Amino acid sequence: MTRKILLAIITLSNSSLLVLMIALGSQNLSDSHKISFGPYTSKEAYPSGFIIGISTILGSISGGLSTVLLLPSSTRNFS
């Protein structure tokens, strides 16, 4: 159980550090794209590196947390 908690904490802390680095790095980029969620909606313009970085970080979080959930428990009952 403690191994699962430790792995979840490591995954979330690494991802939050990556978000911080992407947020700091995207401050000076001038190439930005708008995100459209439908025919009549558009959001703010974000740099393309920010969009790719957030997608990568969300994949890292989902992969790390799914690994935590799929790890076998350390106690085994063979009765």
Buried (B, 14 or more C-beta within 10 A) or exposed (E): EEEBEEBBEEBBEBBEEBBEEBEEEBEEEEEBEEEEEEEEEEEEEBBEBBBEBBEEBEEBBEEBBEEBEEEEEEEEEEE
